[in-house]
Amino acid sequence: MILLILLGVPLFSAVVLAFVGDRKFAPEINILGSAATFGAGIALSLQVYLHGPIIAGGKFFFVDAFSVYLAILTSFVSMTTAMFSRGYMRREREHGRVGKKGMRFYHAMFQLFISAMLLVLLTNNVGVLWIAMELATLSTVLLVSLYRTPTAIEAAWKYFILCGVGIAQALFGTVLLYFAAERVLGAGGEALLWTNLSMVSDKLEPTILSLAFVFLTVGYGTKVGLVPLHNWLPDAHSEGPTPISAVLSGLLLNVALYALVRCKVLVDGATGTHQAGYIMMGFGLLSILVAAFSLLRQKDIKRMFAYSSIEHMGIATFAFGLGGQIATFGALLHMLVHSLTKSSIFFTVGHACQMHDTQEMNKIKGLFRSNPLVGWGLMFGVMAIAGMPPFGVFTSEFLILTATMKDAPFLALLLLIGIGVAFAALFRRVIPMVAGPIPSIAKPLKAAHVPVILHLILVLLLGLYIPKFLAQWFHSAVGLLK
């Protein structure tokens, strides 16, 4: 019942909002639907925490410590993003950037997107996971093109073509996975269930699984934003509405990485080697370095933080590939703190862009004086995402770097270079925006501060102290993945 509520509420909310359209109470329905989803996520997480993994719906659904952790994170960030978008999108509507049809479309697609991501996390079927990932792609493609400008439509098409090609590769990888499982589990849907595949992973044909993982890495890696499959992500972030940038960086990338990590566990069991881990480490390290140096030459603020997302997903991918208890724990923590921090940054960036009517960083100045909460929210967000102590990103990066120095010391220097360059690039760009005099073009703005403050407080607390229940939760997930 809880699973049905968790999946059904956003889908029902999408239908309701499609009929409600541009009425004044539509944002409130969006918030209430997201809050109800978050409440169901808490109830499900408590059930898994107290009683262990759940198989439901005739084996169609499977929930364990790893999937429910990302499900509750997804529902929480979607709720705070809905709170932020209430004022943000109304201002966009008032300034004519979005019409009545656009607002109806935005709210309905937002909830459909959340429903698709939750289905990816909670399904037990590899084929349904692929379908849900495609649904999440299609809904966000339409949201990226919401403003209907030539650049927005171009970004949406680029997103659709690149991720369409990627998801096709993932489909072929899924077919190969089924081909290997069919020999052991027999034909039919049983050969596509995660639970069945995990039990017989050591009996699956290693050559076929290795080939399948290559296609799955290319396919789902495109959605993660791994270099060289990342080109869609900066354009989608810069041209779509800011709330969509927040959920793309904070949620969609995590969900795609979830699918890739699940596949890695199967390949490790089949081959008995670290081959899949080496592939993930290579893509992760390449993403860190390319994204870090790309940060130095960005002029658009949303594109800059899109490259920051690529860098951090590279760190998480590298850590999952490295494996081991410390690195996997650090990767799980990194997914959490990155999602909270990056979404809060996009909230403040959205306000800053509305105040100055531009996304060009050299035209955004004086945020400390014009709107102190926006200015300090951006500053503290950048301090957190750059890995400064005592924020949670510092803790996760420290754990990952420690594990790297222990298990792959020759790669630690490259990891440090990437993190260091990204640190310098972010502060080089952001300090001029928050400091200095207020430009004449700056406009007063009533900002949504609660989501920003809430996210940053959580990231700070996670850097200072990880609660016992959360540590146990992570250790349970580590046991499934390392």
Buried (B, 14 or more C-beta within 10 A) or exposed (E): EBBEBBBBBBBBBBEBBBEBBBBEEBBEBBBBBBBBBBBBBBBBBBBBBEEEBBBBEEBBBBBBBBBBBBBBBBBBBBBBBBBBBBBBBBBBBEEEBBEEEBBBBBBBBBBBBBBBBBBBBBBBBBBBBBBBBBBBBBBBBBBBBBBEEEEBBEBBBBBBEBBBEBBBBBBBBBBBBBBBBBBBBEEEBBBBBBEBBBEBBEEBBBEBBBBBBBBBBBBBBBBBBBBEBBBBBBBBBBBBBBBBBBBBBBBBBBBBBBBBBBBBBBBBBBBEEBBBBEBBBBBBBBBBBBBBBBBBEBEBBBBBBBBBBBBBBBBBBBBBBBBBBBBBBBBBBBBBBBBBBBBBBBBBBBBBBBBBEBBEBEBBBBBBBBBEBBBBBBBBBBBBBBBBEBBBBBBBBBBBBBBBBEBBEEBBEBBBBBBEBBBBBBBEBBEBBBBBEBEEEBEEBEBBBEBBBBBBEBBBBBBEEBEEEBEEBBBBBBEBBB
